[in-house]
């Protein structure tokens, strides 16, 4: 199961491949205040694709890594959610979720409930609601967000966080500055 592949849909700072690489290789992203342990499998994603998810993104909570709010995905909001889809292993996805939740790397998550129900809540932490949001090349596209009914208060993101998202939108979606500004202004904060 650990070598099975999934597409991870990144809609926040992980839109930037350089930022996402910190979750695989370890280290501190530009503008961030926290170093990441990295994955048990530090290999780069096999592919990266631009995708658009149904729903939208909002900024909330207070990040110790970035200061200010961070992105959360809400499939029920009206709007658009631009994302980078990374083709990674089950192990890499589990280690990513662990690091996002400030947990130790090394435990695999049973994703069977996710494949059957398309939603799987691991707990009440900020990114513990796993969702299957699409399918690419006959593989599931998964992301995570806040648990249903536990939406954090809106909070504007820091400049460093927005700069990282903008870098990802340029890299993956090839947007210019005007399109990036328009997209970010359309998100709730």
C-alpha positions as CSV (number, residue, x, y, z in Angstrom):
1,X,0.0,0.0,0.0
2,X,2.9,2.4,0.7
3,X,3.9,2.6,-2.9
4,X,0.4,3.1,-4.3
5,X,0.1,6.4,-6.0
6,X,-2.4,9.3,-5.3
7,X,-2.7,12.8,-6.6
8,X,-2.4,15.3,-3.8
9,X,-4.3,18.6,-4.6
10,X,-2.5,21.5,-3.0
11,X,-4.5,24.8,-2.8
12,X,-2.5,26.9,-0.3
13,X,1.2,27.4,0.1
14,X,1.9,24.0,-1.3
15,X,0.8,25.3,-4.7
16,X,4.5,26.2,-4.9
17,X,6.6,23.1,-5.8
18,X,9.6,24.5,-3.8
19,X,7.4,24.9,-0.7
20,X,5.9,21.4,-1.1
21,X,9.4,19.9,-1.5
22,X,10.0,20.8,2.2
23,X,7.4,18.2,3.2
24,X,9.2,15.6,1.1
25,X,12.9,16.5,1.5
26,X,12.7,18.4,4.8
27,X,13.9,21.9,5.7
28,X,12.4,25.4,5.9
29,X,10.5,27.1,3.1
30,X,11.3,30.7,2.1
31,X,9.3,33.0,4.4
32,X,8.3,30.2,6.8
33,X,9.3,30.0,10.5
34,X,9.2,26.3,10.9
35,X,11.4,23.5,9.5
36,X,9.8,20.2,8.3
37,X,11.2,16.8,9.0
38,X,10.5,15.5,5.5
39,X,9.0,12.3,4.3
40,X,10.3,8.7,4.7
41,X,10.3,8.8,0.9
42,X,12.0,12.1,-0.1
43,X,11.6,11.6,-3.9
44,X,10.1,14.4,-6.0
45,X,6.5,14.0,-7.2
46,X,6.3,11.9,-10.3
47,X,4.2,14.6,-12.0
48,X,2.7,18.0,-11.3
49,X,-0.4,19.3,-13.0
50,X,-2.6,22.4,-12.7
51,X,-6.2,21.6,-11.6
52,X,-9.3,23.5,-10.5
53,X,-11.4,22.1,-7.7
54,X,-15.1,22.6,-7.2
55,X,-15.7,25.1,-4.4
56,X,-13.3,27.7,-3.1
57,X,-10.7,28.6,-0.6
58,X,-10.8,30.8,2.5
59,X,-8.1,32.0,5.0
60,X,-8.5,31.3,8.7
61,X,-6.8,30.3,11.9
62,X,-3.5,31.7,13.1
63,X,-0.4,30.0,11.7
64,X,2.8,29.6,13.8
65,X,4.7,28.9,10.6
66,X,3.6,31.9,8.6
67,X,1.8,34.3,10.9
68,X,-1.7,35.2,9.8
69,X,-4.3,32.9,8.4
70,X,-3.7,29.9,6.2
71,X,-5.8,28.4,3.3
72,X,-8.6,26.0,3.9
73,X,-10.7,24.4,1.1
74,X,-14.5,24.4,1.2
75,X,-16.1,22.3,-1.5
76,X,-19.5,24.0,-0.7
77,X,-18.4,27.6,-1.3
78,X,-19.2,29.2,-4.6
79,X,-16.1,30.2,-6.5
80,X,-13.0,28.5,-7.7
81,X,-10.1,26.7,-6.1
82,X,-6.9,26.6,-8.1
83,X,-4.6,23.8,-7.1
84,X,-1.4,22.0,-8.0
85,X,-1.8,18.2,-8.3
86,X,1.2,16.2,-7.2
87,X,1.5,12.5,-8.0
88,X,3.0,11.0,-4.9
89,X,3.0,7.8,-2.9
90,X,0.7,6.8,-0.1
91,X,3.7,7.0,2.3
92,X,4.4,10.6,1.1
93,X,0.8,11.6,1.5
94,X,0.7,10.1,5.1
95,X,3.9,11.9,6.0
96,X,2.6,15.2,4.5
97,X,-0.6,15.0,6.6
98,X,1.4,14.2,9.7
99,X,3.6,17.2,9.2
100,X,0.7,19.5,8.5
101,X,-0.8,18.4,11.8
102,X,2.6,18.9,13.7
103,X,2.8,15.1,14.3
104,X,5.8,12.8,14.0
105,X,6.4,11.3,10.5
106,X,6.1,7.5,10.2
107,X,2.6,6.3,10.6
108,X,0.5,5.2,7.7
109,X,-3.1,6.3,7.5
110,X,-5.7,3.8,6.6
111,X,-7.2,5.4,3.4
112,X,-9.7,2.6,2.7
113,X,-12.6,4.6,4.4
114,X,-11.6,7.6,2.1
115,X,-11.8,5.5,-1.1
116,X,-15.3,4.2,-0.1
117,X,-16.9,7.3,1.4
118,X,-14.8,10.0,-0.4
119,X,-14.5,11.8,3.0
120,X,-12.6,10.6,6.0
121,X,-12.1,12.6,9.2
122,X,-9.1,11.7,11.3
123,X,-9.9,14.0,14.2
124,X,-10.6,17.6,15.0
125,X,-7.3,19.2,14.0
126,X,-7.1,21.9,11.4
127,X,-6.4,19.7,8.4
128,X,-7.9,16.3,9.5
129,X,-10.7,16.1,7.0
130,X,-9.5,14.1,3.9
131,X,-11.5,14.4,0.7
132,X,-11.4,12.7,-2.7
133,X,-12.1,15.7,-4.9
134,X,-11.5,14.3,-8.4
135,X,-9.8,11.6,-10.4
136,X,-6.8,11.9,-12.8
137,X,-5.5,9.0,-14.9
138,X,-7.8,6.6,-12.9
139,X,-6.2,7.6,-9.6
140,X,-7.9,9.6,-6.9
141,X,-7.2,13.3,-6.3
142,X,-7.1,13.9,-2.5
143,X,-6.8,16.9,-0.4
144,X,-7.4,17.9,3.2
145,X,-9.1,20.7,5.1
146,X,-10.8,21.5,8.4
147,X,-13.3,19.1,9.8
148,X,-17.0,19.6,8.9
149,X,-18.6,21.8,11.5
150,X,-15.2,23.1,12.8
151,X,-14.4,25.9,10.4
152,X,-11.8,28.3,11.9
153,X,-12.5,32.0,12.2
154,X,-11.5,34.0,9.1
155,X,-8.0,35.6,9.3
156,X,-6.1,37.4,6.7
157,X,-2.9,35.6,5.5
158,X,0.6,37.1,5.9
159,X,2.5,38.6,2.9
160,X,5.0,35.7,3.0
161,X,2.2,33.2,2.8
162,X,0.5,35.0,-0.1
163,X,3.8,35.3,-1.9
164,X,4.3,31.6,-1.7
165,X,0.8,30.9,-3.1
166,X,1.5,33.4,-5.9
167,X,4.7,31.7,-6.8
168,X,2.8,28.4,-7.1
169,X,0.1,30.0,-9.3
170,X,2.8,31.3,-11.6
171,X,4.7,28.0,-11.7
172,X,1.7,25.6,-12.2
173,X,-1.1,27.7,-13.7
174,X,1.2,30.2,-15.5
175,X,-0.9,33.1,-14.3
176,X,0.4,36.7,-14.6
177,X,0.5,39.1,-11.7
178,X,-2.9,40.7,-12.6
179,X,-4.6,37.2,-12.7
180,X,-3.0,36.2,-9.5
181,X,-4.1,39.3,-7.7
182,X,-7.7,38.9,-9.0
183,X,-7.8,35.2,-7.9
184,X,-6.4,36.0,-4.4
185,X,-8.8,38.9,-3.9
186,X,-11.7,36.6,-4.7
187,X,-10.9,34.4,-1.7
188,X,-12.4,34.9,1.7
189,X,-10.2,36.3,4.5
